[in-house]
Amino acid sequence: MKEKISDAIADLLGRAVIDLPEDVENALKRAMEQEEGAAKTQLMAILKNVELARQQKKPMCQDTGTPTFYVKAGIDFPYLDILEEAIVEGVRKATSRIPLRPNAVDVLTGKNSGDNTGRFIPYINWEMVEGDECIITAMPKGGGSENMSTLRMLKPGVGIEGVKKFVVEWMVEAAGNPCPPTTVGVGIGGGADIAMKLAKKALLRKIGERHENEIIAEMEEELLKAINSTGIGAMGLGGKTTVLDVHIEVAHRHPASLPVAIAVQCWANRRKSMKIDKEGKIWNID
């Protein structure tokens, strides 16, 4: 069974780096239709790239990212004991089969492992739930956009207006560096680590999918309009669309702190999911 799961993980990563999600592609198309000049040309090139990736079954970007996984496993899922090993082995297989660019470097020696595995890499986010099935989502995270992610411990007194100000100012500073149009995940509250986990998890939401809390949903819309009003545009060349969407997740915070994390994803907002049932059947769910 471990071999079967590892092969499925390799396929999952292959689909993620080759086939851009429909909601992201449609958002890019809508942006292209609204643009003109350099911005329109750039978005047309991006969409052509997306098309060629599917046709030629090759990664849509040379940076195939850090392999990051979100695992929602039922407490009665019978393969929990082999799952982590299978994911790691699946990453090794994907690196050679697809191929993926080796992106796992030892922080002390600078040596590249050559197979996208290493200490805590691939990174696996675990969530235990009721049931006997497992859903695995792959999110290859590009380095350029990751470099534009950040965390700041704001003073609670600045309130939500201070949070919004920080997010807009940071995205203005990021400018064209994260390969816009981007998707922005914002995590508010918890602690430093919790805020960043929330921000990155927010990137898994589909473009246009709003938070269930009406106030937070309105804040997402407000930030989306504010960042797009900067005119940074596709790849920083100017235009109406700098971000495709802003997604926010929140947690209760300590009275003395207001953590705010920003996770930025480039135009290649890659994510794919699969499900495994208790009988070992595996199928794609995206």
Protein Blocks (a to p, Z undefined) as FASTA:
>chain_A
ZZmmmmmmmmmmmmmmmmccfklmmmmmmmmmmpgcjllmmmmmmmmmmmmmmmnopafb
fbgojadddddddfklcklmmmmmmmmmmmmmmmmmmpccdfbdcfklopaehlopaehi
acddddddedjbdcdddddddfklmmmgccddddfklommlmmmmmmmmmmmnmmmnopa
ddddddeejifklmmmmmmmmmmpcghiacfblklmmmmmmmmmmmmmnonognhnopjb
lbfbdcdddddddfkbccdddddddfklccddddddfkopacdfZZ
